């Protein structure tokens, strides 16, 4: 149970801690101050400490020295945010240049500020910067896709394959022979059609029981992708890898992922060979109000 104390002299009974603790309902207002009446229900999200206008809350997991005040001047303007969103592009052509591991550690650290369901904060990362290991995983992805395509088109196996990779997965594999042939041809030429010879591969993973692990990992990855742009790096989310690792125990084993963890997203990072000057248009999404 979290240890939470209230400085009654500092508390102005504004009620903000009561309001922002909207699910756990840790706090109640008394005649003298706010009181943590249900500390055992605390999610450890830090909303109360972040919002208190007088620093009246002493929460053992959020000491004030670890909770800096973020001044308005430090925050990006709306225009600069829009520019960052528009200029981020998926990169698939990289320079043959390694990335210092401290930079990758910094990027992973920045990912932790993304939201997580129920404040689980359970996203961790596997990092690969050995070209041989990355190439091994690339080869395994293509080999496994080829194997599943053969199985999906085998009349003796095709009807039971959905039991192992799902009906949608089996349909994807039946329709993928041209794609697999193209990927195999690229690898035979010495190309890497999966990870694009990127110097770093990151795999985000969560506890297998986390129903929202994919969401949490994607949020964290997008923080990292935006930050990478400011560091002169390019990124690309790798869908083929995620598609196959969810179906192939062989590929999962090759990653060395800890037991009980599930891979949720793959991201390559490198110094891009090309830069982009312009933000290009995107389709404006439809917006429907109060649909029935």
C-alpha positions as CSV (number, residue, x, y, z in Angstrom):
1,X,0.0,0.0,0.0
2,X,1.3,3.4,-0.9
3,X,2.3,5.7,1.9
4,X,0.5,9.0,1.3
5,X,0.5,12.0,3.8
6,X,-1.2,15.4,3.5
7,X,0.3,18.6,4.9
8,X,-2.8,20.1,6.4
9,X,-1.2,23.5,6.7
10,X,-0.4,23.5,3.0
11,X,-3.7,22.0,1.8
12,X,-6.2,24.6,0.6
13,X,-9.0,22.1,0.1
14,X,-9.3,22.9,-3.6
15,X,-10.5,19.3,-4.2
16,X,-8.3,18.7,-7.2
17,X,-6.8,15.5,-5.8
18,X,-10.3,14.2,-5.2
19,X,-11.4,15.0,-8.8
20,X,-8.3,13.7,-10.6
21,X,-8.3,10.4,-8.7
22,X,-11.4,9.6,-10.6
23,X,-11.2,5.8,-10.5
24,X,-9.3,4.8,-7.4
25,X,-11.1,7.5,-5.2
26,X,-8.2,7.6,-2.8
27,X,-9.0,11.1,-1.4
28,X,-11.9,12.7,0.4
29,X,-12.3,16.3,1.7
30,X,-12.7,16.9,5.4
31,X,-13.3,20.2,7.2
32,X,-9.5,20.7,7.6
33,X,-7.9,19.1,4.5
34,X,-7.9,16.4,1.9
35,X,-7.4,12.9,3.4
36,X,-6.1,9.7,1.7
37,X,-8.9,7.4,3.0
38,X,-8.2,4.6,0.4
39,X,-4.5,4.6,0.0
40,X,-4.6,0.8,-0.7
41,X,-6.5,1.5,-3.9
42,X,-3.8,3.9,-5.3
43,X,-2.8,3.2,-8.9
44,X,0.5,5.0,-8.5
45,X,-0.3,7.2,-11.4
46,X,0.9,10.4,-9.8
47,X,-2.0,12.5,-10.9
48,X,-2.5,13.9,-7.4
49,X,1.1,15.0,-6.9
50,X,1.3,16.4,-10.4
51,X,-1.9,18.5,-9.9
52,X,-1.6,19.7,-6.3
53,X,-1.2,23.5,-6.5
54,X,0.5,23.8,-3.1
55,X,2.6,20.6,-3.0
56,X,0.6,19.4,0.0
57,X,0.8,15.7,-0.9
58,X,3.7,13.6,0.3
59,X,3.5,10.4,-1.8
60,X,6.3,7.9,-1.1
61,X,6.5,6.9,-4.8
62,X,6.5,10.5,-6.1
63,X,9.0,12.6,-4.1
64,X,8.9,16.2,-5.3
65,X,12.5,16.2,-6.2
66,X,11.6,13.6,-8.9
67,X,8.6,15.5,-10.1
68,X,9.9,18.7,-11.7
69,X,7.5,21.6,-12.6
70,X,7.2,21.7,-16.4
71,X,7.1,25.4,-17.3
72,X,5.0,26.6,-20.2
73,X,8.1,27.9,-21.9
74,X,9.5,24.4,-22.0
75,X,6.4,23.1,-23.8
76,X,6.2,23.0,-27.6
77,X,3.8,25.4,-29.4
78,X,0.9,24.0,-31.3
79,X,2.6,24.9,-34.5
80,X,5.8,23.1,-33.6
81,X,3.8,20.0,-32.6
82,X,2.0,20.0,-36.0
83,X,5.3,20.5,-37.8
84,X,6.8,17.5,-35.9
85,X,3.8,15.3,-36.7
86,X,3.9,16.3,-40.4
87,X,7.7,15.8,-40.9
88,X,7.9,12.4,-39.3
89,X,8.2,9.9,-42.1
90,X,8.9,6.2,-42.1
91,X,12.5,5.6,-43.2
92,X,13.6,2.5,-45.1
93,X,17.0,3.6,-46.5
94,X,19.7,4.0,-43.9
95,X,23.4,5.0,-43.8
96,X,25.9,2.4,-42.9
97,X,26.5,4.0,-39.5
98,X,26.1,2.5,-36.0
99,X,24.1,4.2,-33.3
100,X,25.6,4.8,-29.9
101,X,23.8,2.6,-27.4
102,X,23.3,5.6,-25.0
103,X,21.1,7.2,-27.7
104,X,19.0,4.1,-27.9
105,X,18.7,4.0,-24.1
106,X,17.6,7.7,-24.1
107,X,14.9,6.9,-26.8
108,X,13.6,3.9,-24.8
109,X,13.5,6.1,-21.7
110,X,11.5,8.7,-23.5
111,X,8.9,6.1,-24.5
112,X,8.0,5.6,-20.8
113,X,6.1,9.0,-20.8
114,X,3.5,7.6,-23.1
115,X,0.1,6.5,-21.5
116,X,-0.4,2.9,-20.4
117,X,-3.7,1.2,-19.6
118,X,-4.3,1.1,-15.9
119,X,-0.9,2.7,-15.5
120,X,0.7,-0.7,-15.9
121,X,4.0,0.8,-17.2
122,X,4.8,-2.7,-18.4
123,X,6.4,-2.0,-21.8
124,X,10.0,-3.3,-22.1
125,X,12.3,-3.6,-25.1
126,X,14.7,-6.0,-26.7
127,X,17.4,-4.3,-28.7
128,X,19.5,-5.8,-31.5
129,X,22.5,-4.0,-33.0
130,X,24.5,-7.0,-34.2
131,X,24.1,-7.1,-38.0
132,X,24.3,-10.9,-38.0
133,X,21.5,-11.2,-35.5
134,X,19.3,-8.8,-37.3
135,X,20.0,-10.6,-40.6
136,X,19.2,-13.9,-38.9
137,X,15.8,-12.6,-37.8
138,X,15.1,-11.2,-41.2
139,X,15.9,-14.5,-42.9
140,X,13.7,-16.3,-40.4
141,X,10.7,-14.0,-41.1
142,X,10.9,-14.7,-44.8
143,X,11.5,-18.5,-44.3
144,X,8.5,-18.7,-41.9
145,X,6.3,-16.8,-44.3
146,X,7.3,-19.2,-47.1
147,X,6.6,-22.2,-44.8
148,X,3.1,-20.9,-43.9
149,X,2.3,-20.1,-47.6
150,X,3.2,-23.7,-48.5
151,X,1.1,-25.1,-45.6
152,X,-1.9,-22.8,-46.5
153,X,-1.9,-24.0,-50.1
154,X,-1.4,-27.7,-49.2
155,X,-4.8,-29.4,-49.6
156,X,-4.0,-31.8,-46.7
157,X,-3.1,-29.1,-44.2
158,X,-5.1,-26.0,-45.3
159,X,-8.2,-26.9,-43.4
160,X,-6.5,-27.3,-40.0
161,X,-4.0,-24.4,-40.3
162,X,-6.6,-21.9,-39.1
163,X,-6.6,-23.7,-35.8
164,X,-3.0,-22.6,-35.3
165,X,-2.7,-19.2,-37.0
166,X,-6.4,-18.1,-37.1
167,X,-8.7,-18.0,-40.1
168,X,-7.5,-14.5,-41.1
169,X,-3.9,-15.6,-40.9
170,X,-4.5,-18.6,-43.0
171,X,-6.3,-16.5,-45.6
172,X,-3.3,-14.0,-45.6
173,X,-0.9,-16.9,-46.2
174,X,-3.0,-18.4,-49.1
175,X,-2.9,-15.0,-50.8
176,X,0.8,-14.3,-50.2
177,X,2.9,-16.4,-52.6
178,X,3.8,-13.5,-54.9
179,X,4.8,-11.4,-51.9
180,X,6.9,-14.2,-50.5
181,X,8.6,-14.8,-53.8
182,X,9.5,-11.1,-54.0
183,X,10.9,-11.1,-50.4
184,X,13.0,-14.2,-51.2
185,X,14.3,-12.6,-54.4
186,X,15.3,-9.5,-52.5
187,X,17.2,-11.6,-49.9
188,X,18.9,-13.5,-52.6
189,X,20.2,-10.2,-54.0
190,X,21.7,-9.3,-50.6
191,X,18.9,-6.9,-49.7
192,X,17.0,-6.9,-46.4
193,X,13.3,-6.6,-47.3
194,X,12.3,-6.8,-43.6
195,X,14.6,-4.6,-41.6
196,X,16.2,-2.6,-44.5
197,X,19.8,-3.1,-43.1
198,X,18.9,-0.8,-40.2
199,X,21.6,-0.7,-37.5
200,X,19.2,-1.2,-34.7
201,X,16.1,-3.3,-34.2
202,X,13.8,-2.8,-31.2
203,X,11.1,-5.2,-30.1
204,X,8.6,-3.9,-27.6
205,X,7.1,-6.5,-25.3
206,X,4.6,-6.7,-22.4
207,X,3.4,-9.4,-20.1
208,X,1.4,-11.9,-22.1
209,X,-1.6,-11.4,-19.9
210,X,-1.8,-7.7,-20.6
211,X,-4.8,-7.2,-22.8
212,X,-3.8,-3.7,-23.7
213,X,-0.1,-4.5,-24.3
214,X,-0.3,-3.6,-28.0
215,X,-1.8,-0.2,-27.4
216,X,0.8,0.6,-24.7
217,X,3.6,-0.5,-26.9
218,X,2.4,1.5,-29.9
219,X,2.0,4.7,-27.8
220,X,5.6,4.3,-26.4
221,X,7.0,3.6,-29.9
222,X,5.4,6.7,-31.3
223,X,7.0,8.9,-28.6
224,X,10.3,7.3,-29.5
225,X,9.7,7.8,-33.3
226,X,9.0,11.5,-32.8
227,X,12.0,12.0,-30.5
228,X,14.3,10.1,-33.0
229,X,13.5,12.7,-35.6
230,X,14.9,15.4,-33.4
231,X,18.1,13.4,-32.9
232,X,18.6,13.1,-36.7
233,X,17.4,9.5,-36.7
234,X,14.8,7.7,-38.9
235,X,12.5,4.9,-37.8
236,X,10.0,2.5,-39.3
237,X,7.5,0.2,-37.7
238,X,7.9,-3.4,-39.1
239,X,4.6,-5.0,-39.7
240,X,5.9,-8.2,-41.5
241,X,7.9,-9.1,-38.4
242,X,4.9,-8.6,-36.0
243,X,2.7,-10.5,-38.3
244,X,5.0,-13.5,-38.3
245,X,6.1,-13.6,-34.7
246,X,2.5,-13.9,-33.6
247,X,2.2,-17.1,-35.7
248,X,5.6,-18.6,-35.5
249,X,7.0,-20.2,-32.4
250,X,10.3,-20.7,-34.3
251,X,10.7,-16.9,-34.8
252,X,9.7,-16.1,-31.3
253,X,12.3,-18.5,-30.0
254,X,15.0,-16.8,-32.1
255,X,14.4,-13.5,-30.4
256,X,15.1,-14.9,-26.9
257,X,12.1,-13.1,-25.5
258,X,11.7,-13.7,-21.7
259,X,9.1,-16.3,-20.8
260,X,5.7,-14.8,-20.1
261,X,6.3,-11.8,-22.3
262,X,4.5,-11.2,-25.6
263,X,6.0,-9.2,-28.5
264,X,3.9,-6.2,-29.5
265,X,5.8,-4.0,-31.9
266,X,9.0,-4.0,-33.9
267,X,10.9,-0.8,-34.8
268,X,14.0,-0.2,-36.8
269,X,16.2,2.8,-36.2
270,X,19.1,4.3,-38.1
271,X,20.6,7.4,-39.6
272,X,18.6,8.1,-42.7
273,X,20.3,8.3,-46.1
274,X,17.8,10.9,-47.3
275,X,16.1,13.8,-45.7
276,X,12.7,15.3,-46.6
277,X,12.0,19.0,-47.1
278,X,8.2,19.1,-47.3
279,X,5.3,17.7,-45.4
280,X,2.9,16.0,-47.8
281,X,-0.9,15.9,-47.5
282,X,-2.8,13.1,-45.9
283,X,-6.5,12.1,-46.2
284,X,-8.7,14.0,-43.8
285,X,-10.6,11.4,-41.8
286,X,-14.3,11.4,-41.7
287,X,-15.8,12.6,-38.4
288,X,-19.3,11.6,-37.4
289,X,-21.1,13.0,-34.4
290,X,-23.7,11.1,-32.3
291,X,-24.1,8.3,-34.7
292,X,-26.9,5.8,-34.3
